[in-house]
Amino acid sequence: MAGGSVLRPAPPPPAVPAVPRVWSFALNDQIVRDAVHARMEGWPVRGIYRIRNVDRAVGARLAGEIARRYREAGLPEGTVTLLFIGEAGQSFGAFAHRGMRLILIGAANDGVGKGLGGGELIVRPPHDLRDPSPVLIGNAALYGATGGWLFVAGRAGDRFAVRNSGAWAVVEGVGDHGCEYMTGGGVVILGPVGDNFGAGMTGGVAYVLDEREELERRYNPQLVRIEPVEDPQEIAFLQAILERHARLTGSPRAQRLLARWPEPLACFRRVQPRGLARILLPPPDALPAAELTIPTPLDPQGIPFRVSEHIEALSR
């Protein structure tokens, strides 16, 4: 070639070292050990834990142990109450069984309450968060849930409650494809929804606070219809679940709505499948207990706290 230069193949690129796994299941192991010890001593299971985004599927191992020992019946309400402070990794509270209550002060990644099987999940922001409408949980929350409760004092990502068949939730806004393919249970959404809401929804019900009057252009009309909320039983249920949401999460939004009640009813819309003649609402005594029972370092058996007092003390 010109100038006597010779083309030579480029040297191979340096080997890229394998990326080590960064997720951890140590927290799950610790929770199970603590729970076994408490039950052997005859105590209710109580615990306070720091959580990081590498802690995945927190609560799932304990749920599996409860299901293995107690089958579908699970445990009595209030048997297990665990508080987590920090940022949860994927699938926080996945498969939580009856008798489990998991409380998160912080935020969580995708998959919160995946396969929820009767447990209770409560998510609220730290007390010093200034965002009036924070996004607290990621995408695909309550995917495939069959029962239980989820209360979130903030917004959720896309595909909220997809394939939910029995769980109930209160959340303060959702992204696209909310309630897609839902077959049972219900959700109360205290804020805006994204596009394609209710696509493929064949069961269950959603109550959406449509203050911006955007729901008509956001929902998928193929299988569902929108109606105002006028039935006295539904009105009583909405008020009761808003009160429980405010007590459990300290939600300022829920508190403002209740302070103006029943005026906000004019903005609520029911989204239900076409042809569904009857809405199945949980009876009032089925709502989760409004009081939390959390341990202190000097009280391993747990003592009752008012929600606001407890959260202020532990989120400072």
C-alpha positions in Angstrom: 0.0 0.0 0.0 1.0 3.6 -0.3 3.9 4.5 1.9 4.5 0.9 2.7 1.9 0.9 5.5 0.3 -2.4 6.4 -3.2 -2.8 7.8 -3.3 -4.9 10.9 -6.3 -6.2 12.9 -7.1 -4.2 15.9 -6.3 -5.8 19.2 -9.2 -7.4 21.0 -10.9 -5.2 23.5 -10.0 -5.9 27.2 -12.2 -8.4 29.0 -15.1 -6.9 30.9 -15.2 -8.2 34.4 -18.4 -9.9 35.4 -20.7 -7.6 37.3 -21.3 -9.0 40.8 -24.8 -9.4 42.0 -25.8 -6.5 44.1 -29.2 -7.6 45.4 -29.5 -9.2 48.8 -31.8 -11.6 50.6 -30.1 -11.2 54.0 -33.0 -9.0 55.3 -35.5 -11.7 54.4 -33.4 -14.2 56.3 -33.2 -12.0 59.3 -37.0 -11.4 59.3 -37.7 -15.1 59.3 -35.3 -15.7 62.1 -36.8 -12.9 64.2 -40.4 -14.2 63.5 -39.6 -17.8 64.5 -38.0 -16.6 67.7 -41.0 -14.4 68.6 -43.5 -17.2 67.9 -41.5 -19.7 69.9 -41.6 -17.2 72.9 -45.4 -16.7 72.4 -45.0 -13.1 71.3 -46.6 -11.3 68.4 -44.0 -10.7 65.6 -42.8 -7.1 65.7 -39.7 -5.6 64.1 -38.2 -2.3 62.8 -35.7 -2.6 60.0 -33.6 -0.4 57.7 -34.2 -1.3 54.1 -32.2 -0.6 50.9 -32.9 -0.9 47.2 -30.9 -4.1 47.0 -33.3 -5.8 49.4 -35.7 -7.5 47.0 -39.0 -9.3 47.7 -38.9 -8.4 51.4 -41.5 -10.3 53.2 -41.9 -13.0 50.6 -39.9 -15.7 52.6 -42.0 -15.0 55.7 -45.2 -15.2 53.7 -44.0 -18.6 52.3 -43.3 -19.9 55.8 -46.7 -18.8 57.0 -48.4 -20.4 54.0 -46.5 -23.6 54.5 -47.5 -23.9 58.2 -51.0 -22.4 58.2 -52.1 -22.9 54.5 -54.7 -20.5 53.1 -56.0 -19.5 56.6 -52.8 -17.6 57.4 -52.5 -15.9 60.8 -54.9 -13.8 62.8 -54.9 -10.1 62.0 -52.1 -8.2 63.9 -49.9 -11.2 64.4 -47.0 -9.8 62.3 -46.3 -6.1 62.1 -43.0 -5.0 60.6 -41.8 -1.4 60.0 -39.2 -0.6 57.3 -37.4 2.7 56.8 -35.6 3.5 53.6 -35.9 2.7 49.9 -37.2 -0.8 49.1 -36.0 -2.9 46.2 -38.3 -4.7 43.7 -41.3 -6.6 44.9 -41.7 -5.2 48.4 -44.4 -7.2 50.2 -44.7 -9.8 47.5 -47.1 -12.6 48.4 -47.8 -11.1 51.9 -50.2 -13.5 53.6 -53.0 -13.0 56.1 -51.9 -11.7 59.4 -48.9 -9.8 57.9 -48.7 -6.0 58.0 -45.7 -4.4 56.4 -45.2 -0.6 56.8 -42.7 1.3 54.7 -41.6 4.9 55.4 -39.8 5.8 52.2 -40.3 4.6 48.7 -40.3 1.3 46.8 -39.3 0.0 43.4 -41.5 -2.0 40.9 -43.7 -4.9 41.9 -45.0 -3.7 45.3 -47.5 -6.3 46.6 -47.0 -8.6 43.7 -49.2 -11.7 44.3 -50.5 -10.1 47.5 -52.4 -12.9 49.3 -54.2 -11.3 52.2 -51.6 -9.2 53.9 -51.6 -5.4 54.5 -49.0 -3.0 53.0 -48.7 0.7 54.0 -46.4 3.1 52.2 -45.9 6.7 53.2 -43.1 9.3 52.6 -40.7 10.5 55.2 -42.0 13.4 57.2 -39.5 15.9 55.7 -40.5 15.2 52.1 -41.7 18.5 50.5 -43.3 17.1 47.3 -47.0 17.4 47.7 -47.7 14.5 45.3 -44.7 12.1 45.5 -44.3 9.0 43.5 -43.7 6.4 46.2 -44.0 3.0 44.4 -43.0 1.9 40.9 -44.6 0.0 38.1 -46.8 -3.2 38.3 -47.9 -2.9 41.9 -50.4 -5.5 42.9 -49.7 -7.6 39.8 -51.7 -10.8 40.2 -52.9 -10.0 43.8 -55.6 -12.2 45.2 -56.4 -10.4 48.4 -55.3 -8.0 51.0 -54.9 -4.2 51.3 -52.5 -1.6 50.0 -52.4 2.0 51.2 -50.0 4.5 49.5 -49.8 8.2 50.5 -48.5 9.0 47.1 -48.6 8.1 43.4 -47.8 4.8 41.7 -46.2 4.0 38.3 -47.6 2.3 35.3 -49.7 -0.9 35.2 -51.1 -0.5 38.7 -53.3 -3.5 39.8 -52.8 -5.3 36.6 -54.5 -8.8 36.9 -55.6 -8.0 40.4 -58.3 -10.4 41.4 -59.1 -9.6 45.0 -57.0 -7.0 46.7 -58.1 -3.5 47.6 -56.0 -0.4 47.4 -55.9 3.4 48.0 -53.4 5.3 46.0 -53.1 9.0 45.0 -52.5 8.7 41.3 -51.4 6.1 38.8 -49.6 6.0 35.4 -50.6 4.3 32.2 -52.5 1.0 31.9 -54.0 1.1 35.4 -56.3 -1.7 36.3 -55.5 -3.6 33.1 -57.1 -7.1 32.9 -58.4 -6.7 36.5 -60.9 -9.4 37.5 -61.8 -8.6 41.1 -61.1 -6.5 44.1 -61.0 -2.7 43.8 -59.0 0.5 43.9 -59.6 4.0 45.1 -57.5 6.6 43.2 -57.2 10.0 44.8 -55.6 11.7 41.8 -55.1 11.5 38.0 -54.7 8.3 36.0 -52.7 7.7 32.8 -53.8 6.5 29.4 -55.5 3.2 28.6 -57.1 2.9 32.1 -59.3 -0.1 32.6 -58.2 -1.9 29.4 -59.4 -5.5 29.5 -61.0 -5.1 32.9 -63.6 -7.7 33.4 -64.2 -7.6 37.1 -63.7 -5.5 40.2 -64.2 -1.7 40.5 -62.2 1.5 40.5 -63.2 4.8 42.1 -61.3 7.7 40.6 -61.2 11.2 41.9 -61.4 13.1 38.6 -60.9 16.7 39.7 -59.3 17.6 36.3 -62.1 16.0 34.3 -59.5 14.0 32.3 -60.9 10.4 32.9 -63.1 10.5 29.8 -60.1 10.7 27.5 -57.8 8.5 29.6 -59.8 5.3 30.0 -60.3 2.5 27.5 -64.1 2.3 26.8 -64.0 -1.2 25.2 -65.0 -3.1 28.3 -65.8 -0.6 31.0 -68.1 2.3 31.7 -67.9 5.4 33.8 -70.6 6.5 36.2 -71.0 9.0 39.1 -71.0 7.7 42.6 -74.5 8.0 44.0 -75.3 4.8 45.9 -75.4 5.4 49.7 -73.5 2.2 50.4 -70.7 3.2 48.1 -70.6 6.7 49.5 -70.3 5.3 53.1 -67.6 2.9 51.9 -65.6 5.6 50.3 -65.7 7.8 53.4 -64.7 4.8 55.6 -61.7 3.8 53.4 -60.6 7.4 53.1 -60.6 7.7 56.9 -58.6 4.5 57.2 -56.2 5.7 54.6 -55.7 9.0 56.5 -55.1 7.1 59.8 -52.7 4.6 58.4 -50.6 6.8 56.2 -51.1 10.3 57.5 -52.0 11.4 54.0 -52.6 15.1 53.8 -54.6 14.6 50.6 -57.0 12.3 52.3 -57.3 14.6 55.3 -58.2 17.6 53.0 -60.8 15.5 51.2 -62.4 14.4 54.5 -62.4 17.9 55.8 -64.6 18.9 52.8 -66.7 15.8 52.8 -69.2 15.2 51.1 -68.3 17.9 48.6 -65.6 15.8 46.9 -68.1 13.2 46.0 -69.1 15.2 42.9 -65.7 14.5 41.4 -65.6 10.7 42.1 -66.3 8.4 39.2 -66.9 4.7 39.3 -65.2 2.6 36.6 -66.7 -0.9 36.3 -67.0 -3.5 33.6 -70.0 -3.3 31.2 -72.6 -5.8 32.2 -71.4 -6.1 35.8 -74.7 -5.7 37.7 -73.5 -5.7 41.2 -70.5 -4.1 43.0 -69.0 -6.3 45.8 -67.7 -4.0 48.5 -65.9 -5.2 51.6 -68.0 -5.0 54.8 -67.0 -2.2 57.2 -65.5 -4.7 59.7 -63.2 -6.1 56.9 -61.2 -2.9 56.8 -57.7 -3.2 58.3 -57.3 -2.1 61.9 -56.6 1.6 62.2 -54.1 1.3 65.1 -50.5 0.1 64.6 -48.7 -2.1 67.1 -45.0 -1.5 66.9 -42.2 -2.5 69.4 -39.8 -0.2 71.1 -36.4 -1.4 72.1 -37.6 -1.9 75.7 -40.9 -3.6 74.8 -40.4 -6.8 72.6 -44.1 -7.6 72.7 -45.2 -4.3 71.1 -47.4 -1.5 72.4 -50.2 0.4 70.6 -49.3 3.7 69.0 -51.4 6.3 67.3 -50.2 6.4 63.7 -49.1 10.0 63.6 -47.1 9.8 66.9 -45.4 6.7 65.8 -44.4 7.9 62.4 -43.1 11.3 63.6 -40.9 9.5 66.2 -39.3 7.1 63.7 -38.9 9.1 60.6 -36.9 11.9 62.1 
